[in-house]
Amino acid sequence: MPLPQPALDLPVPPPRPGQLLARGVCRHLLSHDFVTVEEMTPAPGLRVDVMALGPKGELWVIECKSSRADFQGDRKWQGYLEFCDRFFWAVDADFPVELLPDDMGLIIADHYDAEIVRMGPETKLAAPRRKHLTHRFARHAALRWHGARDPGLGLR
């Protein structure tokens, strides 16, 4: 496989509000022994904000919403449900949580930490799908690590 062309040294833009929420969520989930990846594609056309892999192989999807407009503009979230054992919304303390479906998990977060306010219902993945997603998770994490370790590869 040929190596990607090196990326130009462009300035890195500041994190967007949803990315800051994701950071707090990832920090919190680590305290529950979950490892996480951000912006993972479980299937073509879908990109979840955070996917978490638990100590027993459980897979959680967390969608970070930084505003009412961000939530109302999301038309894909229901497609994520078939790619996780539990689904959560992550929002900041000022978000109007009455907009969110009551039957999903809820995490209140900021860019430093988070708190699971409501557990989402558990719907166990089928074994073949779990294996496939765990493999995608591992490859996504490894590619991110390569990109961080050697930014010249252009894997960002």
Residue, then its C-alpha position, 0 to 999 in steps of 0.5 A: m500500500p503506498l503511503p499517503q502524501p504528506a499534509l501541508d503544515l496548515p494551522v489547526p483550527p480551534p475545536r468546535p463546541g461539539q468536539l469540546l463536549a466529546r473531549g469531556v465525554c471521553r474523559h468521563l468514560l475512561s473513568h468507567d474503563f471505556v476507551t473511545v474514538e471520535e468521529m468513527t464511521p460505523a457504516p458508509g454515510l454515518r459518522v458518530d461523534v464518539m464510539a466507546l468500547g467497554p471492558k466487556g466488549e460493549l459498544w456505546v454511541i454518543e452523539c454530542k449536540s452543542s445547540r438546539a439547531d445542531f440537534q434539530g438539523d441531525r437527520k441521521w441519528q436513528g441510523y446509529l442505533e443499530f451499531c451500538d448496545r446503548f445510545f446517548w446524547a451528550v449536551d452541555a448544562d444549558f441545552p434544552v434537554e426536553l428536546l431530546p427523546d426520553d428513551m435514550g441515554l443522556i450525558i451532561a458534559d463540558h470540555y473537562d468532564a461529564e456525568i451520565v444522567r440517564m442510561g440508555p436502554e440496552t439492545k445487544l448487538a448480534a455477534p457478527r456485527r459486534k465483531h465487525l464494529t470492534h474491528r473497525f474501532a481498532r483500525h480507526a484507533a490505530l490509524r489515529w495513533h499513526g496520524a498523531r505519531d507521524p503527522g507527516l503521513g497526512l492521516r488526520 
